[in-house]
Amino acid sequence: MNTYRALIFFLFWMALLIDCFLIFTQKTEYRVYTKTLLIPLLMIAIYIEARNTKHSTSQILINVAFFFCFLGDFTLLNDEDSGRFTLGLFSFLVAHLVLIFFFYRLKPFTVKYATFIVITSLVVLSYILGLFYYIWDSVSLQNFEIPVVVYAVVLGLMVVTSINTIKNRSIKRIAKFYFIPGALFFLVSDTLLALSKFYYNYNYSAVPIMLTYGLAIFLLTCGAIRFLEK
């Protein structure tokens, strides 16, 4: 790892830990300086490390996905407002759609791996339906049925396409250690957010949400950089 990447990653983890500290100390008004710094730092890392990449389309896609993550981060600084929550949900929805395209370009669905894709999809679907079991009453009460269902479907497809990249032998190691764990941490983070929003909101619930989200985007960044350097 070169000096620039190490420095940027250090600043990223410092910003994430300070953000969690601000949540814990209930000084959330200062999170505009920490939470919104996470994605720009990772985008800078991708830019520096992939300036000479031959995978320019993939570089554009990951940057677009992260840009919409940044919009979602900024919007969800105050997710108690239903309008801002919906806008934040939409921003991350677009980010996941772009990530789906990014992963699918790395390894499209093929008949050869149809059984693997179907089983993976059923496992992810079962997980999402299990989550709905706990949150659906509150989702219905707040009239979020359509946005939540659409978001869950897109999120699930993002996870499936990320897992499918392991079938690309040239990036199998990157998929195994970065893309798939990154997507799964995104799923965990969004699960915790959904439970906090629609099931049971406890003190400092934003801390595990941010930590798992931070791990997700960090792993996706590391994977993207390693792929773009190939």
SERO-4910 file (N, C-alpha, C, O; in steps of 0.05 Angstrom, whole numbers):
BEGIN
 pado doro    nc1    nc2    nc3   cac1   cac2   cac3    cc1    cc2    cc3    oc1    oc2    oc3
  Met    A     17    -24      0      0      0      0     18     25      0     36     27     17
  Asn    A     13     43    -19     30     67    -20     22     87      1      1     84     15
  Thr    A     39    107      4     35    127     26      9    142     24     -4    147     44
  Tyr    A      2    150     -1    -23    166     -5    -47    150      3    -65    160     17
  Arg    A    -48    125     -6    -71    108      1    -73    103     31    -94    104     43
  Ala    A    -50     98     43    -49     93     72    -59    118     87    -74    116    107
  Leu    A    -51    141     79    -59    166     92    -89    171     89   -103    177    108
  Ile    A    -99    167     65   -128    171     60   -144    151     76   -165    158     88
  Phe    A   -136    126     77   -150    106     92   -149    112    122   -169    107    136
  Phe    A   -127    122    132   -124    130    160   -144    152    166   -158    152    186
  Leu    A   -146    172    148   -165    194    152   -193    184    151   -211    194    166
  Phe    A   -199    165    134   -226    153    132   -234    141    159   -256    146    169
  Trp    A   -216    124    170   -223    110    195   -224    129    218   -240    125    236
  Met    A   -208    150    218   -210    170    238   -237    185    237   -249    189    257
  Ala    A   -245    192    212   -271    206    209   -294    188    218   -313    198    230
  Leu    A   -292    162    211   -314    144    219   -315    141    249   -337    141    260
  Leu    A   -292    137    262   -292    134    291   -301    159    305   -315    158    326
  Ile    A   -293    182    295   -302    208    307   -332    211    303   -346    221    321
  Asp    A   -342    203    280   -370    204    275   -386    187    295   -406    196    306
  Cys    A   -376    163    300   -388    145    320   -387    158    348   -405    155    364
  Phe    A   -364    171    354   -361    184    380   -382    207    383   -393    211    404
  Leu    A   -386    222    361   -406    243    362   -434    232    366   -451    245    380
  Ile    A   -440    209    355   -466    196    360   -468    189    389   -488    193    402
  Phe    A   -447    176    400   -447    167    427   -449    190    447   -462    187    468
  Thr    A   -437    212    441   -438    235    459   -462    254    453   -465    275    465
  Gln    A   -478    246    433   -502    261    425   -496    289    415   -511    307    420
  Lys    A   -474    292    402   -466    317    390   -469    314    359   -451    319    344
  Thr    A   -493    306    352   -498    299    324   -497    322    305   -495    319    280
  Glu    A   -499    347    315   -499    370    297   -471    373    284   -469    386    263
  Tyr    A   -451    360    295   -424    362    283   -418    340    263   -397    339    251
  Arg    A   -438    322    260   -434    299    241   -433    308    212   -424    293    195
  Val    A   -442    332    207   -440    342    180   -411    344    171   -405    345    147
  Tyr    A   -393    345    190   -364    348    184   -350    320    183   -328    318    174
  Thr    A   -363    300    193   -351    273    194   -364    253    175   -351    241    159
  Lys    A   -390    250    178   -405    231    161   -402    237    131   -398    220    115
  Thr    A   -403    263    125   -402    271     97   -373    271     86   -369    277     62
  Leu    A   -354    265    103   -326    265     94   -318    237     84   -298    234     70
  Leu    A   -333    216     92   -326    189     87   -323    182     57   -303    173     48
  Ile    A   -345    187     43   -345    180     14   -325    197     -2   -310    185    -18
  Pro    A   -323    223      2   -303    239    -13   -275    228     -9   -259    227    -28
  Leu    A   -268    220     15   -241    209     20   -236    183      3   -215    180     -9
  Leu    A   -256    166      2   -254    141    -13   -253    147    -44   -239    133    -58
  Met    A   -268    167    -52   -268    174    -81   -240    185    -88   -231    181   -111
  Ile    A   -228    200    -70   -201    210    -75   -181    187    -78   -164    187    -95
  Ala    A   -184    167    -60   -166    144    -61   -169    129    -88   -149    121   -100
  Ile    A   -194    126    -97   -199    113   -123   -187    129   -146   -174    118   -164
  Tyr    A   -190    155   -145   -179    172   -166   -148    170   -167   -137    167   -188
  Ile    A   -135    171   -144   -106    170   -143    -96    143   -152    -76    142   -168
  Glu    A   -109    122   -143    -98     95   -149   -105     85   -177    -92     67   -187
  Ala    A   -126     97   -189   -135     86   -215   -133    106   -237   -149    105   -256
  Arg    A   -115    125   -236   -112    145   -256   -106    133   -284   -113    144   -304
  Asn    A    -91    111   -284    -83     99   -309    -97     73   -315    -87     56   -330
  Thr    A   -120     70   -304   -135     44   -307   -144     41   -336   -150     60   -350
  Lys    A   -146     16   -344   -157      9   -371   -187      3   -368   -201     -2   -388
  His    A   -197      3   -343   -225     -3   -338   -240     23   -332   -251     27   -311
  Ser    A   -240     41   -351   -251     68   -346   -281     68   -341   -291     84   -324
  Thr    A   -296     50   -354   -324     49   -349   -330     40   -321   -348     51   -307
  Ser    A   -316     20   -311   -319     10   -284   -312     32   -264   -325     35   -243
  Gln    A   -291     48   -270   -284     70   -253   -306     91   -251   -312    101   -229
  Ile    A   -318     97   -273   -340    116   -273   -363    105   -257   -375    120   -241
  Leu    A   -370     80   -261   -392     68   -247   -389     69   -216   -407     76   -202
  Ile    A   -365     61   -207   -361     61   -178   -361     89   -166   -371     93   -144
  Asn    A   -352    108   -182   -353    136   -172   -381    147   -172   -388    162   -154
  Val    A   -397    140   -192   -425    148   -192   -440    136   -169   -456    149   -155
  Ala    A   -435    110   -164   -448     97   -141   -441    110   -115   -458    115    -98
  Phe    A   -416    117   -112   -407    130    -87   -417    159    -85   -423    168    -63
  Phe    A   -420    172   -108   -432    199   -107   -460    198    -96   -467    216    -80
  Phe    A   -476    179   -104   -503    177    -93   -503    167    -64   -522    174    -49
  Cys    A   -483    152    -56   -480    145    -28   -475    171    -12   -486    174     10
  Phe    A   -458    188    -23   -453    214    -10   -478    230     -7   -483    242     15
  Leu    A   -495    232    -28   -520    246    -26   -538    234     -5   -551    248     11
  Gly    A   -538    207     -3   -554    193     17   -544    199     45   -560    204     63
  Asp    A   -518    200     48   -506    206     74   -514    234     84   -522    238    107
  Phe    A   -513    253     65   -520    280     72   -549    283     79   -557    296     98
  Thr    A   -566    270     63   -595    272     67   -604    259     93   -621    269    106
  Leu    A   -591    236     99   -600    221    123   -587    231    149   -590    218    170
  Leu    A   -574    254    148   -564    266    173   -588    272    191   -585    273    216
  Asn    A   -611    277    179   -635    281    194   -657    264    182   -675    273    168
  Asp    A   -657    238    189   -676    219    177   -702    218    192   -720    202    185
  Glu    A   -705    234    213   -731    235    226   -752    249    209   -776    244    213
  Asp    A   -744    266    191   -762    278    172   -768    258    150   -749    248    137
  Ser    A   -793    252    146   -801    231    127   -792    238     98   -785    220     83
  Gly    A   -793    263     91   -785    271     64   -756    267     60   -748    257     39
  Arg    A   -739    274     80   -710    270     77   -703    240     78   -685    231     64
  Phe    A   -719    224     93   -714    195     94   -719    183     66   -704    167     57
  Thr    A   -741    192     54   -748    182     27   -727    189      7   -720    173    -10
  Leu    A   -718    214      8   -697    224    -10   -671    208     -6   -657    201    -25
  Gly    A   -665    203     19   -640    188     25   -643    159     15   -624    148      4
  Leu    A   -667    148     18   -672    121      8   -669    120    -22   -657    101    -33
  Phe    A   -679    141    -35   -676    142    -65   -647    144    -73   -639    132    -93
  Ser    A   -632    160    -59   -603    164    -65   -588    137    -64   -573    130    -81
  Phe    A   -593    122    -42   -580     96    -39   -591     76    -59   -577     57    -67
  Leu    A   -616     79    -66   -628     61    -86   -613     64   -113   -606     44   -125
  Val    A   -608     89   -121   -593     94   -146   -565     83   -143   -554     71   -162
  Ala    A   -552     87   -120   -525     76   -115   -525     46   -119   -507     35   -131
  His    A   -545     32   -108   -546      3   -111   -551     -5   -140   -540    -25   -149
  Leu    A   -567     10   -154   -572      3   -182   -546      5   -198   -540    -12   -215
  Val    A   -530     26   -192   -505     29   -206   -485      7   -198   -471     -4   -215
  Leu    A   -485     -1   -173   -469    -23   -164   -477    -50   -177   -460    -66   -183
  Ile    A   -503    -53   -181   -512    -77   -195   -500    -78   -223   -490    -99   -232
  Phe    A   -501    -56   -237   -489    -54   -264   -459    -59   -263   -448    -73   -280
  Phe    A   -446    -48   -243   -417    -51   -239   -410    -81   -235   -393    -92   -249
  Phe    A   -424    -94   -217   -419   -123   -212   -427   -140   -236   -413   -159   -243
  Tyr    A   -449   -133   -249   -459   -150   -271   -439   -149   -295   -436   -168   -309
  Arg    A   -427   -126   -299   -407   -124   -320   -382   -142   -314   -370   -152   -332
  Leu    A   -376   -145   -288   -354   -162   -281   -361   -192   -285   -343   -208   -293
  Lys    A   -386   -199   -280   -394   -227   -285   -424   -227   -290   -440   -227   -271
  Pro    A   -433   -229   -315   -461   -231   -321   -473   -257   -312   -458   -277   -307
  Phe    A   -499   -258   -309   -513   -284   -303   -511   -302   -328   -515   -292   -350
  Thr    A   -505   -327   -324   -504   -346   -346   -519   -371   -338   -523   -377   -315
  Val    A   -528   -386   -359   -542   -411   -355   -525   -431   -340   -535   -447   -324
  Lys    A   -499   -430   -345   -480   -449   -332   -482   -448   -302   -479   -468   -289
  Tyr    A   -486   -424   -291   -487   -421   -262   -516   -415   -252   -520   -402   -232
  Ala    A   -535   -424   -267   -563   -418   -261   -571   -428   -233   -584   -414   -217
  Thr    A   -562   -453   -226   -569   -464   -200   -557   -447   -177   -570   -441   -157
  Phe    A   -532   -439   -181   -519   -422   -161   -533   -396   -157   -537   -386   -135
  Ile    A   -542   -384   -180   -556   -358   -178   -583   -361   -165   -590   -344   -149
  Val    A   -597   -382   -172   -624   -386   -160   -622   -391   -130   -637   -379   -115
  Ile    A   -603   -408   -122   -600   -414    -93   -592   -388    -78   -603   -382    -57
  Thr    A   -573   -373    -89   -565   -348    -76   -588   -329    -74   -591   -316    -53
  Ser    A   -603   -327    -95   -626   -308    -95   -647   -317    -75   -659   -299    -61
  Leu    A   -652   -343    -72   -671   -352    -52   -662   -347    -24   -679   -340     -6
  Val    A   -636   -350    -19   -626   -344      8   -629   -315     15   -638   -308     37
  Val    A   -622   -297     -4   -624   -269      0   -653   -261      3   -660   -245     21
  Leu    A   -671   -272    -13   -700   -267    -11   -711   -275     16   -727   -261     28
  Ser    A   -703   -299     25   -712   -308     51   -703   -289     73   -719   -284     92
  Tyr    A   -679   -279     71   -669   -260     91   -686   -235     91   -694   -225    112
  Ile    A   -692   -224     68   -708   -200     65   -736   -204     76   -747   -187     89
  Leu    A   -748   -227     69   -775   -233     78   -776   -236    109   -795   -227    122
  Gly    A   -754   -247    120   -752   -249    149   -751   -221    162   -763   -217    183
  Leu    A   -736   -203    149   -735   -176    159   -763   -163    158   -771   -149    176
  Phe    A   -776   -167    135   -803   -155    132   -822   -165    154   -840   -150    162
  Tyr    A   -818   -189    163   -836   -200    184   -835   -182    209   -856   -179    222
  Tyr    A   -812   -171    215   -810   -154    239   -818   -125    234   -827   -112    253
  Ile    A   -814   -115    211   -818    -86    206   -843    -79    191   -850    -55    190
  Trp    A   -857    -99    180   -878    -92    161   -901    -76    173   -911    -58    160
  Asp    A   -909    -82    197   -931    -67    210   -924    -38    212   -941    -21    205
  Ser    A   -900    -31    220   -892     -3    223   -889     10    195   -895     33    191
  Val    A   -878     -6    176   -875      4    149   -903     12    137   -906     33    125
  Ser    A   -922     -5    142   -950      0    132   -962     24    146   -975     41    134
  Leu    A   -957     26    172   -968     48    188   -957     75    179   -971     95    179
  Gln    A   -932     75    170   -919    100    161   -922    104    131   -910    123    120
  Asn    A   -937     86    117   -941     88     88   -916     88     72   -912    103     53
  Phe    A   -897     70     80   -872     67     65   -871     40     50   -849     32     42
  Glu    A   -894     28     45   -893      1     33   -878      0      6   -860    -16      3
  Ile    A   -886     17    -12   -875     16    -39   -845     23    -39   -829      8    -50
  Pro    A   -837     45    -26   -808     52    -26   -791     30    -13   -769     23    -23
  Val    A   -801     19      9   -785     -2     23   -783    -27      7   -762    -40      6
  Val    A   -805    -36     -6   -804    -60    -22   -785    -57    -46   -769    -74    -52
  Val    A   -788    -34    -60   -771    -29    -83   -741    -29    -74   -724    -40    -88
  Tyr    A   -736    -15    -53   -709    -13    -43   -698    -41    -35   -675    -48    -42
  Ala    A   -714    -56    -22   -706    -83    -13   -699   -101    -37   -680   -116    -36
  Val    A   -716    -99    -58   -711   -116    -82   -685   -108    -95   -669   -125   -103
  Val    A   -680    -82    -98   -655    -72   -110   -631    -79    -93   -611    -88   -104
  Leu    A   -633    -76    -67   -612    -83    -49   -605   -113    -51   -582   -121    -52
  Gly    A   -626   -129    -51   -622   -158    -54   -609   -166    -80   -591   -183    -80
  Leu    A   -616   -152   -102   -604   -158   -127   -575   -149   -128   -558   -162   -140
  Met    A   -569   -127   -114   -541   -118   -112   -524   -140    -98   -502   -145   -107
  Val    A   -535   -151    -76   -520   -172    -62   -516   -196    -80   -495   -208    -80
  Val    A   -537   -204    -94   -535   -228   -111   -514   -224   -133   -498   -242   -139
  Thr    A   -515   -200   -146   -495   -195   -168   -467   -194   -157   -448   -202   -170
  Ser    A   -464   -184   -132   -437   -184   -120   -427   -212   -115   -404   -218   -120
  Ile    A   -445   -229   -104   -437   -257    -99   -430   -271   -125   -412   -288   -126
  Asn    A   -445   -265   -146   -440   -278   -172   -413   -272   -184   -402   -287   -200
  Thr    A   -400   -249   -175   -374   -242   -186   -353   -263   -179   -331   -263   -191
  Ile    A   -358   -280   -159   -338   -300   -151   -335   -321   -173   -315   -336   -173
  Lys    A   -353   -321   -192   -352   -340   -214   -334   -330   -237   -328   -344   -256
  Asn    A   -324   -305   -234   -304   -294   -252   -277   -301   -241   -268   -290   -221
  Arg    A   -263   -320   -253   -238   -331   -242   -216   -310   -240   -200   -311   -222
  Ser    A   -216   -290   -258   -195   -270   -258   -197   -251   -234   -177   -239   -227
  Ile    A   -221   -249   -222   -224   -231   -199   -235   -246   -175   -246   -234   -156
  Lys    A   -232   -273   -174   -244   -289   -153   -234   -280   -125   -250   -279   -107
  Arg    A   -208   -274   -123   -198   -266    -97   -209   -239    -89   -216   -235    -65
  Ile    A   -211   -220   -108   -222   -194   -102   -251   -196    -94   -260   -183    -75
  Ala    A   -266   -213   -108   -294   -218   -101   -297   -230    -73   -315   -221    -58
  Lys    A   -281   -249    -67   -283   -264    -42   -277   -246    -18   -290   -248      3
  Phe    A   -256   -229    -20   -247   -214      3   -257   -185      4   -254   -172     25
  Tyr    A   -268   -175    -18   -276   -147    -19   -305   -143    -28   -321   -131    -14
  Phe    A   -311   -151    -53   -337   -145    -64   -360   -158    -48   -380   -145    -41
  Ile    A   -357   -184    -43   -379   -198    -30   -382   -189      0   -404   -183      8
  Pro    A   -360   -188     15   -363   -178     43   -373   -149     43   -389   -142     61
  Gly    A   -364   -132     24   -373   -105     23   -404   -103     19   -417    -88     33
  Ala    A   -413   -119      0   -442   -120     -5   -458   -130     19   -479   -120     25
  Leu    A   -447   -151     32   -461   -162     55   -461   -143     79   -481   -142     93
  Phe    A   -439   -128     83   -440   -108    104   -460    -86     97   -472    -74    115
  Phe    A   -463    -79     71   -484    -60     64   -511    -71     71   -528    -56     81
  Leu    A   -515    -96     67   -541   -109     74   -545   -108    104   -567   -102    113
  Val    A   -525   -114    119   -527   -113    149   -533    -85    158   -550    -80    175
  Ser    A   -518    -65    147   -522    -37    155   -551    -28    149   -564    -16    166
  Asp    A   -561    -35    125   -588    -27    118   -609    -42    135   -630    -32    141
  Thr    A   -602    -67    143   -620    -82    161   -622    -68    188   -644    -65    198
  Leu    A   -599    -60    199   -599    -46    224   -614    -20    223   -628    -12    241
  Leu    A   -611     -6    200   -625     19    196   -655     15    195   -670     30    207
  Ala    A   -663     -6    181   -692    -12    178   -704    -20    206   -725    -11    213
  Leu    A   -689    -36    221   -699    -44    248   -700    -20    266   -719    -17    282
  Ser    A   -681     -2    264   -681     23    280   -704     41    272   -716     54    290
  Lys    A   -710     42    247   -730     61    237   -758     50    241   -777     64    247
  Phe    A   -761     23    237   -788     12    236   -795     -9    257   -817    -18    259
  Tyr    A   -775    -16    273   -781    -37    293   -774    -28    322   -792    -26    338
  Tyr    A   -749    -22    327   -741    -15    355   -717      4    353   -695     -5    346
  Asn    A   -721     29    361   -700     48    360   -688     51    388   -701     61    406
  Tyr    A   -663     42    392   -650     44    418   -628     65    417   -620     74    396
  Asn    A   -620     74    440   -599     94    442   -573     84    427   -565     61    431
  Tyr    A   -562    102    412   -536     97    398   -539     76    376   -519     64    368
  Ser    A   -563     71    366   -567     51    345   -552     59    320   -545     42    303
  Ala    A   -546     85    317   -532     94    293   -503     86    293   -490     85    272
  Val    A   -492     78    316   -464     70    317   -459     44    302   -442     44    284
  Pro    A   -473     22    308   -469     -2    291   -477      2    262   -466    -11    244
  Ile    A   -497     19    257   -505     24    230   -482     37    215   -475     29    192
  Met    A   -469     57    227   -446     70    214   -422     53    212   -408     53    191
  Leu    A   -416     36    232   -393     19    231   -395     -2    208   -376     -6    194
  Thr    A   -419    -14    206   -423    -34    184   -423    -20    157   -414    -31    137
  Tyr    A   -435      4    155   -435     19    130   -406     27    123   -398     25    100
  Gly    A   -391     36    143   -363     43    138   -347     19    127   -332     22    108
  Leu    A   -351     -4    140   -337    -28    130   -346    -35    101   -329    -43     85
  Ala    A   -371    -31     95   -382    -37     69   -368    -20     47   -357    -30     28
  Ile    A   -368      6     51   -357     24     30   -326     22     30   -314     25      9
  Phe    A   -314     16     53   -285     12     53   -277    -13     37   -258    -12     21
  Leu    A   -290    -35     42   -284    -60     28   -290    -57     -2   -274    -67    -19
  Leu    A   -312    -44     -9   -318    -40    -38   -297    -22    -51   -289    -27    -74
  Thr    A   -287     -3    -36   -265     14    -47   -240     -2    -51   -228      0    -72
  Cys    A   -232    -17    -31   -208    -34    -34   -211    -53    -58   -192    -57    -73
  Gly    A   -234    -65    -61   -238    -83    -83   -238    -69   -110   -226    -79   -129
  Ala    A   -250    -46   -111   -251    -30   -135   -223    -22   -143   -215    -24   -167
  Ile    A   -207    -13   -124   -179     -4   -130   -163    -28   -141   -148    -25   -160
  Arg    A   -165    -51   -128   -150    -74   -137   -159    -83   -165   -142    -92   -181
  Phe    A   -184    -81   -171   -194    -88   -197   -185    -68   -218   -175    -75   -240
  Leu    A   -187    -42   -212   -179    -21   -231   -149    -21   -236   -141    -12   -258
  Glu    A   -134    -31   -217   -105    -33   -221    -96    -56   -239    -74    -57   -249
  Lys    A   -115    -75   -244   -108    -99   -259   -103    -92   -288    -97   -109   -305
***
